[in-house]
Amino acid sequence: MKKDTGSHKKLLALIAIIAVIALLHYLTPTEPHTYHRLHIILRKLYFLPPVMAAAWFGLRGACATALAVSLLFGTHAFLDWPGNYMEQANQLGELAGFWVAGVVPGLLFDRQRELLREVAAANEETLLALVSALDLRERNTRLHSQRVREYAELLAERCGSDAATRREIGFGALLHDVGKIAVPDHILLKADTLSEEEWQVMRRHPEAGYRIVQRIGFLRNAAQIVRAHHERYDGTGYPRGLRGDEIPPGARIFMVADVYDALTSPRPYRTTMSHEEAASEIVKRQGSKFDPAVVTAFLSIPVGELKAIAARYREADVGD
Ligand SMILES: [Fe+2]
């Protein structure tokens, strides 16, 4: 939605710039000579819109803009210089320049966008491989973090977050337990109750995760969620004992998504709850563990949307 609004603004800016250049070009007379100099400078400005369109919209936008500019420029050349073939040939050369000014950067910008998409996809694949390995190590599931990410993004949308914030919350949810990489197996995988010393080690994982993630530029905001994912709304969580609005909004959203997945996903030695049972369990903990506003937003999500996420990431391949 935000991207569409940005594109509309750019399109309007482009149309406005072309209109202003064309208006000034058409209205500035070619006689006397002083005006003609200004007239020539104005017509050089037609180079600007195809370059801007290439940067904003790529090759197709650049070609569409070069075509619009060609029609305006060409019409003027023939209206203003009837029968003057030398001047018309000169202006035809300029017109070809407008196309070069649009097409060459258009091709380059398209290639750059493609490369950025490839880098983003590679980042995504790397993160997914990392969290799948961590999930498998601790829970014998590969997809917990990916489901939690989708639940969290859906919930963030319900809470009114914009697309960029939803993406950051998604990354935070995906990487929430990355700090467990620093927790030894004999503690992380211990079947019995942890001793006080072992709990102390376990409770360091949000800070450990934060230190890992905050060093990566595009994950800075996600790192705040990683750090705060074991806080509780009533202030009894860890590591900092944050309370209420002191907890980053993304972390408050994450908490509901994480518990919903934990309650509704099949796990060995534990019965799986239905959606209704899990929802009532979450409602019971609003105000203590969860932000009541986030719980309200969660309850407004149609069950079908949550079930579609669960179905997309079913643990069919565990044990392969
Ligand atoms: Fe955790």
Boltz pocket constraint, residues with backbone or C-beta under 6 A from the ligand:
constraints:
  - pocket:
      binder: B
      contacts: [[A, 176], [A, 177], [A, 205], [A, 229], [A, 230]]
      max_distance: 6.0
